[in-house]
Amino acid sequence: MSLAKKHPKEVKQILAKYPPEHKRSAVMPLLYLAQREDGCITKEAMQDIADTLEISVTDVGAVVGFYTLYHDKKEGKYRMQVCTDLPCALRGAEEFMDSLSANL
């Protein structure tokens, strides 16, 4: 079932935030809604979002692939992420990750 049928009010509110000529900008909020529903973003949800926004499934998949907080497959109940960019690395992210791994 499509997001628009499952959550018509929320989809309508999301799309209302963007002018019709820029509705593709709603891709991230719609992805969040789809992930909240299923715990991950399924291929069907990506196709549904692409159809809703009149963009390609490849464009939707590129957003999912780029952002680390979007997941295209179901995994464990809990997900842990440790920031490893430069500022975090300078503050000891690697040591923190080692300590965390040892405790788990």
C-alpha positions in Angstrom: 0.0 0.0 0.0 1.3 3.5 -0.9 2.4 6.1 1.6 -0.3 8.4 0.4 -2.9 5.7 1.2 -1.4 4.7 4.6 -0.7 8.3 5.7 -2.7 10.7 3.6 -2.7 13.5 6.1 1.1 13.4 6.7 1.9 13.1 3.0 -0.3 16.0 2.2 1.3 18.1 4.9 4.8 17.3 3.7 3.9 18.1 0.0 2.2 21.4 1.1 5.5 22.7 2.3 7.0 22.8 -1.2 5.8 24.6 -4.3 4.6 22.2 -7.0 7.6 22.9 -9.2 9.9 22.0 -6.4 8.1 19.0 -4.9 11.1 16.8 -5.4 12.5 18.6 -2.3 10.0 16.5 -0.3 12.1 13.4 -0.9 13.8 13.3 2.5 10.7 13.8 4.7 8.9 11.2 2.6 11.8 8.8 3.1 11.7 9.4 6.8 8.0 8.6 6.8 8.6 5.4 4.9 11.4 4.3 7.2 9.4 5.1 10.3 6.7 2.9 9.0 8.8 -0.2 8.1 12.1 0.3 9.9 13.8 0.5 6.6 13.1 1.9 3.1 11.8 -0.8 0.8 12.2 -0.8 -3.0 8.4 -0.4 -3.1 8.5 2.7 -0.9 11.3 4.1 -3.1 9.1 3.5 -6.2 6.1 5.0 -4.5 8.1 8.1 -3.5 9.5 8.5 -7.0 6.0 8.2 -8.5 4.6 10.8 -6.0 7.4 13.3 -6.7 7.7 12.5 -10.4 11.4 11.7 -10.2 13.3 8.5 -11.0 13.7 5.7 -8.5 17.4 6.1 -9.1 17.2 9.7 -7.7 15.4 8.4 -4.6 17.9 5.6 -4.2 20.8 8.0 -4.5 19.5 9.9 -1.5 19.1 6.7 0.5 22.6 5.6 -0.4 24.1 9.0 0.4 22.7 9.6 3.9 23.7 7.2 6.6 20.5 7.5 8.6 18.4 6.0 5.8 18.5 2.2 5.6 17.5 0.1 2.7 17.4 -3.2 4.6 16.1 -4.3 8.0 18.7 -5.0 10.6 18.7 -5.3 14.3 16.4 -3.7 16.8 19.0 -1.2 17.8 21.4 0.7 15.5 24.5 2.5 16.8 26.6 4.9 14.8 29.8 6.6 15.8 30.7 9.9 14.0 34.1 9.5 12.3 34.4 12.8 10.5 37.5 15.0 11.1 36.2 16.9 14.2 35.0 13.7 15.8 38.3 11.9 15.0 40.2 14.8 16.6 38.2 14.3 19.7 38.9 10.6 20.0 36.2 8.8 17.9 38.5 5.9 17.2 39.3 5.3 20.9 35.6 5.7 21.7 34.7 3.1 19.1 37.3 0.7 20.4 36.0 1.1 24.0 32.4 0.7 22.8 33.2 -2.4 20.9 35.0 -3.9 23.8 32.0 -3.2 26.1 29.5 -4.8 23.7 
